[in-house]
Amino acid sequence: MLIAAFPETKSIARAVAKSLKAEYTEVRVKDFPDSEFHLKLKANPKHKIVAFIASMTQDPDQKLIETLLAAGIAKDYGAKKVIVVATYLPYMRQDKHFKKYDSFSSKHILELFAHIDRLLVIDPHLHRIKKMEQLLPKATALTTNALIAHYIHKRFKDNFSIVGPDEESAQWSKTIAQMLGKKVVILKKTRFSSTHVKIKEKKLGENIIIIDDIISTGRTLVETIKMAKRQGAKKIICIGIHGVLVKGSDTLITQHAELITTNTILNPYAKIDVSPVIVDALKMIG
């Protein structure tokens, strides 16, 4: 097996390759003068199972094209099998046509991966669609729930409640709470815009750990933190799987709470390593 890293996934890919005792290589990404991308693999993929570790954020359009081009290179040069491991896959939030003539983006984006052999996605944003296979049969969701539960168990010894800041987060917060034997509170959110949300009041507890899959503008977490502070909470921890963290959202959160994410996206708060999840999945395929 050949584990191939993009510039932003080198640390995860190296850890995966080391654990699997697999060959490690990198994808060189350069621009042509007209801003088109020129990619090159640094190792020969012929007769190998090639797994690209890609985090398609911080300019998702560019990262998607880079990933698709890299997979094509491996196919063209005789790879036995091409796997894309998306530590973060963009465009998954629109999982239906919400408005007349708007984009069903999760379906449209996954169609782009039809030429690869397997697509593994870490904690995709699934809500109305329950399984990746409904959109693309060769796609599979991986989850970090057990890693996060283990991290919480090792790190936090106080009595605490798990909070899901909205109904979409329940698939993570409920499962992790069950693993830890803890109480879980799922809140109900109304979204008016990307930066304006309202959350229905509910008793949270003295010490709380808020768990969400994507932290982007951070407004959902901020409103949850405000509610907890009004209720007199003493300790507030926010754990996000994917720390997109746009426009200073991390500062809004860290004023009143500790922020922790996985390393699916590089950021200063990435304390939970997801490489074991990738290793286990690739062992099953390899």
Helices and strands as residue ranges (DSSP letters): E 2-5, G 7-9, H 10-20, E 23-31, E 37-41, E 49-55, H 60-76, E 81-88, H 105-110, G 111-113, E 118-122, G 132-134, E 139-142, H 145-155, E 161-164, G 167-169, H 170-180, E 184-186, E 189-193, E 196-199, E 207-215, H 219-230, E 235-243, H 249-254, E 258-262, E 270-272, H 275-285
